[in-house]
Amino acid sequence: MFSSTKAGHISHIVTTALLGQVVSSGLTPPDPSKIEHYGQLIIQALVALVTIWATVRKALQKPVEVVPQEKTGNSSAGSNGNGAE
């Protein structure tokens, strides 16, 4: 890793300095408009995924069978169905 010669030490220092410049310039935060743009793209992607998932889920559901209800004989006795007389 470290060289024992003077040229090796100097090259190590220069390389480290260059890498430090590249890393520090790459870590600068983007401007707020880029952040807002990426946020909107992420939200649109999430909405699209949820919409697709709901559509597929709805398409794969089994149809609900309607069961006819039996009529009770109490309705013809003059009752209005709410229990009050």
C-alpha positions as CSV (number, residue, x, y, z in Angstrom):
1,M,0.0,0.0,0.0
2,F,2.7,2.5,1.0
3,S,5.8,2.7,-1.1
4,S,9.2,3.0,0.5
5,T,10.5,5.5,-2.0
6,K,10.0,9.2,-2.2
7,A,8.3,9.0,-5.5
8,G,5.9,6.4,-4.1
9,H,5.0,8.6,-1.2
10,I,4.4,11.6,-3.5
11,S,2.3,9.6,-5.9
12,H,0.3,8.2,-3.0
13,I,-0.4,11.8,-1.7
14,V,-1.3,13.0,-5.2
15,T,-3.6,10.1,-5.8
16,T,-5.3,10.5,-2.5
17,A,-5.8,14.2,-3.1
18,L,-7.3,13.5,-6.6
19,L,-9.6,10.9,-5.2
20,G,-10.6,13.2,-2.4
21,Q,-11.6,15.9,-4.9
22,V,-13.6,13.4,-7.0
23,V,-15.4,12.1,-4.0
24,S,-16.1,15.5,-2.5
25,S,-17.4,16.9,-5.8
26,G,-19.6,13.8,-6.2
27,L,-21.1,14.2,-2.8
28,T,-22.4,17.7,-3.3
29,P,-26.2,17.8,-2.9
30,P,-28.3,18.4,-6.0
31,D,-30.4,21.5,-6.4
32,P,-34.0,21.5,-5.0
33,S,-35.6,21.3,-8.4
34,K,-33.8,18.0,-9.2
35,I,-34.9,16.6,-5.8
36,E,-38.5,17.7,-6.5
37,H,-38.3,16.1,-10.0
38,Y,-37.0,12.8,-8.7
39,G,-39.6,12.8,-5.9
40,Q,-42.4,13.3,-8.4
41,L,-41.0,10.4,-10.5
42,I,-40.9,8.1,-7.5
43,I,-44.5,9.0,-6.5
44,Q,-45.7,8.4,-10.1
45,A,-43.9,5.0,-10.1
46,L,-45.6,4.0,-6.8
47,V,-49.0,5.1,-8.0
48,A,-48.5,3.1,-11.3
49,L,-47.5,0.0,-9.3
50,V,-50.4,0.2,-6.9
51,T,-52.8,0.7,-9.9
52,I,-51.4,-2.3,-11.7
53,W,-51.5,-4.4,-8.6
54,A,-55.2,-3.4,-7.9
55,T,-56.2,-4.1,-11.5
56,V,-54.6,-7.5,-11.5
57,R,-56.0,-8.4,-8.1
58,K,-59.5,-7.3,-9.3
59,A,-59.2,-9.4,-12.4
60,L,-58.1,-12.5,-10.5
61,Q,-61.0,-12.4,-8.0
62,K,-63.6,-15.1,-8.2
63,P,-67.1,-13.8,-9.0
64,V,-69.4,-13.7,-6.1
65,E,-72.4,-16.0,-6.4
66,V,-75.7,-14.3,-5.4
67,V,-77.7,-16.6,-3.1
68,P,-81.4,-15.9,-3.3
69,Q,-82.9,-15.1,0.2
70,E,-85.9,-17.0,1.4
71,K,-89.0,-15.0,2.0
72,T,-90.4,-15.2,5.6
73,G,-94.1,-15.7,6.3
74,N,-94.1,-12.9,8.9
75,S,-94.2,-10.1,6.3
76,S,-97.8,-11.0,5.3
77,A,-99.0,-10.8,8.9
78,G,-99.1,-7.0,8.7
79,S,-95.7,-6.3,10.3
80,N,-93.6,-3.5,8.8
81,G,-90.4,-5.4,9.5
82,N,-88.9,-3.1,12.1
83,G,-90.4,-4.8,15.1
84,A,-92.8,-2.0,16.0
85,E,-96.5,-2.8,16.1
